[in-house]
Amino acid sequence: MYLNKILFSIVLALFLSINSFANELFILPKQKKEVLNHIENLILDSKKEIKIAVYNFSYKRLAKPLLIASKNGIKVTVYFDESKIKEEDELYKEFKKNGIKTIIIEEKLHTKLAIFDNKTAYFGSANWTKKSFNENYEILYFTNEKQTIQRLNNFLSTLN
């Protein structure tokens, strides 16, 4: 009986940890550490594909795990806004040099979203910049809802 309670507790803890971000809203900058760690884990735990579309992407902390994922054979695609690339192209060049598929959108790409293995999506108001995570009031929403993920994928397919 005691062993059953321990096993149940372990299974419950694993289930809760896996599903703790299933549909969750976070607010920056207060929850920045939690959210940054979660995004990094989603990137590093991805097995097949990561898609990111963000207006402004200059945060090296989030770029590093993407480079690792790409080197580990994960298909990584990053959509960039053309005007922001003209201002700051360091990460764009680094991604391109390291085999990450980069797509430049000529029209204003004000989107902030990511899809991890078509299982989890993130969207919200935060650019992937240090300032957005550390200083700005932003919202971020994570979901595992299949219909939402499919709609976001459909949106990304219109950008190609």
N, C-alpha and C positions, 0 to 999 in steps of 0.2 A: 504494500500500500504506500509506504513512504517513498519507494523508488518511483512509483507511478506519479506521485505529486512532483517529484524532482523532474522527471521527464516531461510532464505537462508544463511545468514552469519554463523549462529550456525551450520547448517547442513554441510556447506562447511568446517568449522573449524574442526568438528568431523571427516569428511572424510579424510582431510589432516593429522590429527594427527594419525588416524588409519593406513593410508597408507604411512606415511612419511618414513618408513624404508622398503618399499616393495622391492626395488632393490637399495641398497645403499652401497657404498664403503667408509670405514673409514680408517684413517691412525693414528697409534699410534706413539708416546705418546701424540701428540697434542690433539686428540679427546678422550682421555681416560675416562674422566668423563661422557661424552655423551654415549659412548659405554658401559661402566660398568653399568650405569643406565638402558640402554636399555636391556642388557642381564638380569639383575636382574628383570626387569619388565616382560620380556618374560618368565622367570622361574616362577615368582609368578602369572602371568596371565594364565599359562597353565592349562588346564582343565582335560587332560587325560594322556599325556605321554611326557617325555623328554628323548632324547638320546644324549649322549655326548661321543665323542671319541677324546682323546687328549693325546699327547705324555707325557707332563709334567703337572700335575695338583696339585698345592700346594697352590693356592690362596684361603684363608679362606673366603674372601669377597664373592666369587662366590659359595663356598661350603654351606654357611649358608642358602641362599634361596633354594638350592636344598634339604637340610634337612627339611626345612619348607614345601616345595611342597610335599615331600614324606610323611610327617606326615599328610598332608591334603588329602592323598589318590591318589596322582598323581604317576603313574608308572614311576620311574626314573631308567635309565640304564646308567652306566658309564663304558666305555672301557678304560682300563689302559695298558700301555706298561710295560711288566714284568720287564725290566731293571730299569725303574724309580721307580717301587714299591720296588725293592730291596734297592734302595738308600733312599727313603722317603716313608713310608707307613702310615703316620698318617691319612690322609684323606681317604685313602682306608679302613683302619680299622674302622674309624668313619662312613663311608657310609655303610659298611657291617653290623655294629652293629645296625644301624638305618633303616634297611630294604631296602636300595637302592641296586638294582641288580648291582653287580660288575663283570666284565668280564676281565680277564687278558689275554693279547695277547702275546704269546711267541715270535713271530717274531717282528721285529722292527715296532711299530705303531707310525709313525711320523705324523699322521693325527691330524688336529685341526678342529673339526666340532661339531655342535650341531643342533638338530632338535626339534622343539617345536610344539607339537600337530599336526605334519605332515602338518603344515601350513606355518611355517617360518623356514628357515635354515640359519645357520651361518657357514662360513668356511673362512680360511685365514692362515696366518703364525704364529699367536700368540698362544703360550702355555698359559694355564690358571695359570700363575704365576704372582706374584706382579711385578717382574722385566720386564716381557713382556709388561705389560700394562703401567708401569711407566717410563721405561727407553729405551726400545728397539724401533727401527723403525719396525713397523709391519703393515700389511694390514688385514682388516676384511671386508668380504662381506656378507650382509644380503639379502636374497631373499625369495619371496613368490611363485616363479615359480614352478608349480606342477611337471614338468618334471625333474627339477634339484633335487627337494626334493625326488622324486621317485628313481632317480639314486643314491643319497646318502643313502637312505634306503636300496637299493639293495647292495651297497657296505658294509654297516654294517651287513647285513644278511650273508655275506660271512665270517665275522669274528667269528660268533658263532660256 
